[in-house]
Amino acid sequence: MELLQIILLISVFLLMALMMFFRKIPALVALPLMAVLIAFIGGIKSNDIIEYVIGQGSLKLNQAYTIALFGSMLSVLMQKTGVAESFIKKGAELSGDNPWLISIILLLLIISLFTTLGGLGAIIMVATIVLPIMSSVGIGPMTSVGIFLFGLSIGGILNVGNWAVYISVMGLTIDKIRPFAMMMFLVSFLGAIVYITIQIYRDGHDLNFKKIILRSSILIISLAILYYLFTSFTTDEFKVQFNSFLSAIGISIKWIIAVGIVLLFLTAIIRIVLRKNETITQPHWISFLSPILPLFLILLFDVNFIAAFIVGLIYAFLTTYKKGRLNLFIQSCFEGGGVVMPAVVLMFGIGMLLVAIMGPGGELPQYPNGWPVLNIIKPLMSQIVPTNPFTYVLIFTVAAPLALYRGPLNVWGMGYGLAAVFLASGLNPGAVMGLLLAVGQIQGISDPTNTHNVWLANEMRVDVQKVLWNTITYTWIMAIVGLIISSIMFM
């Protein structure tokens, strides 16, 4: 009986993967359906499927999708107030007419924006500004698309709203996610520099490789130093010592944070009182801190995700305030909810699938030996899942392209469901997170089924499949390096 159940469970996984691969059924439908079928095959009673898998499962990622809602509101507000557009244009003005330098600066600006921005609407808005700038200095259409995709995906690595899923699904803390995310950021940024240099050369531009090597080295070293300082200043030991020092002189770290935030808000309020914003056509420079403020609060000072995004929303509203701007703020909040709703519905399905595989948590009288599905798959997966760093890197290096075409390693397909299986088999949660973040670069940059890939390719009149072949070498290497780092840190 158990052998038949295992065969049926594997069949359901494969069937749903193929149906998503061939676009016969969307992930929004496939994941809940898979959850119900897995629970039914595993011997879960009908009333428990309704109560636990569907009922509790749809609420399992409540923190993640609530954070996504607030993050999306901030994203839309930044678009409607012109902050994102002005941010890009200011950067372009500073970069001169050097194609390589313009590409790097625009890459950095795109990364900065998409640590907070999200959704196809934001991508289209930023792209309609960035792509013409790159085209005007002779950067080729394929290169322009690739640069944008690299910036979008790298920004996603540091988008703390995305981290909420890892916290909810895998029980990880920010302190566990942050070091690997920062390392993956450095790896991906280096990969982007290599991609830009090769593509700019292929586009027919003369390059001064000595200057490029020097500038790239300075940039990477600067980022590495910032990463070192950042990680040093955010360790628990440093925080304890720093707080002890401040306490000794009668100051608390919360007081310092409060003073800094109050000064920013006071500046914004003074500008409102003096009607400074009424006469300007572009947002004032202090509004550029809107996407950075939530990231700063969360990463450095462990502020609650939702609270940080609310602070960012209020700050963005005040720094761009004009007469009638309250209506725009309310409209942004409503539209932000609509923009992120597909991802929220997908999280409902992910939560159901997690509960179907892992169980609702706690002991249930009707299942004295534990959750039946977990008991069935755990022995099988323990034989398959890698148990040492070498096999971990080898297996997932070969499997990395399965993140493409809504494959089983695609986090917007079956990725989190498969993660639940890995967790059930005893694989370190950090290693599961590292795996998904590493191969996620292949999905985020190269996957032809991404709506943003399709839109960008159409906008620049290039074949979306050619974008895949143009970027896959770089993204696969980035994934391999990420897997090696993950194996060192978590295996």
SULQUIRA-V391533 format. One line per field, one symbol per residue. ss: DSSP state (H for helix, E for strand, L for the rest). phi: phi as a letter, one per 20 degrees, with the letter a starting at -180 (. if undefined). psi: psi as a letter, one per 40 degrees, with the letter a starting at -180 (. if undefined). A space follows every 50 residues. Layout:
# SULQUIRA-V391533
ss->???
phi->???
psi->???
This chain:
# SULQUIRA-V391533
ss->LHHHHHHHHHHHHHHHHHHHHLLLLLHHHHHHHHHHHHHHHLLLLHHHHH HHHHHHHHHLLHHHHHHHHHHHHHHHHHHHLLHHHHHHHHHHHHLLLLHH HHHHHHHHHHHHHLLLLLLHHHHHHHHHHHHHHHHHLLLLHHHHHHHHHH HHHHHHHLLHHHHHHHHHHHLLLHHHHHHHHHHHHHHHHHHHHHHHHHHH HHLLLLLLHHHHHHHHHHHHHHHHHHHHHHHHHLLHHHHHHHHHHHHHLL LLHHHHHHHHHHHHHHHHHHHHHLLLHHHLLLLLHHHHHHHHHHHHHHHH HLLLHHHHHHHHHHHHHHHLLLLLHHHHHHHHHHHHHHHHHHHHHHHHHH HHHHHHHHLLLLLLLLLLLLLHHHHHHHHHHHHHLLLLHHHHHHHHHHHH HHHLLLLLLLLLLLHHHHHHHHHHLLLLHHHHHHHHHHHHHHHHHHLLLL HHHHHHHHHLLLLHHHHHHHHHHHHHHHHHHHHHHHHHHHL
phi->.fffffffffffgffffffffelebffgefffffffffffffnffgffff fefeffffdfdgffffffffffgfgfffffenffffgffffffeemcegf ffffffgfffggfefcfanfffffffffefffffffdnffgfffffffff ffffgffefffffgfffffdmedgfefgffffffffffffgfffgfffff fffnefceffffffffffffffffffffffffedffffffffffffffdn cdffffffffffffffgfffffgelfffddedgffffffgfegffffffe clfggfffffgffffffffdfbgnfffffffffffgfffeggfffffgff ffffffeenfnnedgfcfeofgffffefffffedffdcgffgfffeffeg fffellffeefecegfffgfffffeofggfffffffffffffffddffef fffffffffelcfffffgffdffffffgffffffffffece
psi->dddddddddddddddddddddefdhidddddddddddddddeehiddddd ddddcddeedfdddddddddddddddddddeedddddddddddeeaehdd dddddddddddddeediiiddddddddeddddddddeehidddddddddd dddddddehddddddddddefiiddddddddddddddddddddddddddd ddeeihhgddddddddddddddddddddddddeeidddddddddddddef iidddddddddddddddddddddefdedeidiiiddeeeddddddddddd efihddddddddddddddeehihedddddddddddddddedddddddddd ddddddddieiihhdegdeihdddddddddddedhieidddddddedded eeeiffieeheebeddddddddddeehhddddddddddeddddddeheeh dddddddddefihdddddddedddddddddddddddddde.
